[in-house]
């Protein structure tokens, strides 16, 4: 079953390659959507994929790349947008 989440990630998550690492992980897991930096210093992701794969992606988001520091993560289910691939915006 396909699901979609909007995910906000807070902490030291900009300037540490978070978006590029998220792109790699999303491609590895066949997740579609996008990632981009927000003006408040957080990272925003919309991710679509199989429910169990999205759970694995959320686990990764709680850690991020080794040079990031994730302090908090908030996410909620949203309607599917049927993205074709995962991109950095």
C-alpha positions in Angstrom: 0.0 0.0 0.0 1.4 3.4 -1.0 1.5 6.2 1.5 2.8 9.8 1.6 4.3 11.8 4.4 5.4 15.4 4.9 8.5 15.4 7.1 10.1 18.3 9.0 13.6 17.7 10.3 15.1 20.1 12.9 18.7 20.4 14.2 22.0 20.9 12.5 20.5 19.7 9.2 21.6 22.4 6.7 25.1 22.8 5.3 25.9 19.1 6.2 24.8 17.4 3.0 21.4 16.3 4.4 19.5 16.9 1.1 22.0 14.9 -1.0 22.1 12.1 1.6 18.3 12.0 1.6 18.3 11.9 -2.2 20.6 8.9 -2.1 18.6 7.1 0.6 15.3 7.8 -1.2 16.7 6.4 -4.5 18.1 3.3 -2.7 14.6 2.7 -1.2 12.6 3.6 -4.4 10.9 6.5 -2.6 9.5 9.4 -4.7 9.1 13.0 -3.7 11.4 15.9 -2.9 13.6 17.5 -0.2 14.4 21.2 0.4 15.8 23.5 3.0 13.4 25.8 4.8 14.3 29.4 5.8 14.0 28.5 9.5 17.0 26.1 9.2 14.9 22.9 9.0 14.7 20.4 6.1 11.3 19.6 4.6 10.6 16.3 2.7 7.6 15.0 0.9 8.1 11.2 0.5 5.9 8.6 -1.2 6.3 4.9 -1.3 5.3 1.6 0.2 4.3 1.9 3.9 7.0 -0.3 5.3 9.7 1.4 3.1 8.6 4.8 4.3 9.0 3.6 7.9 12.6 2.7 7.1 13.1 6.1 5.5 11.7 7.8 8.7 14.2 5.8 10.8 17.0 7.2 8.5 15.6 10.7 8.8 15.9 10.5 12.6 19.7 10.1 12.1 20.5 11.7 8.8 24.1 11.7 7.5 26.9 11.3 10.0 27.8 15.0 10.1 24.2 16.1 10.8 22.6 16.4 14.2 18.8 15.7 14.2 17.1 17.3 17.3 13.5 16.6 16.3 11.4 15.2 13.5 7.7 15.8 12.8 5.7 14.0 10.2 2.2 13.4 9.1 0.4 11.5 6.4 -0.7 13.5 3.4 -2.5 12.6 0.1 -0.4 11.0 -2.6 0.9 13.4 -5.3 2.2 10.6 -7.5 5.7 12.0 -7.9 7.8 10.3 -10.7 11.1 10.5 -8.8 12.9 12.0 -5.8 14.5 15.4 -6.3 16.2 18.2 -4.5 14.4 21.5 -4.7 
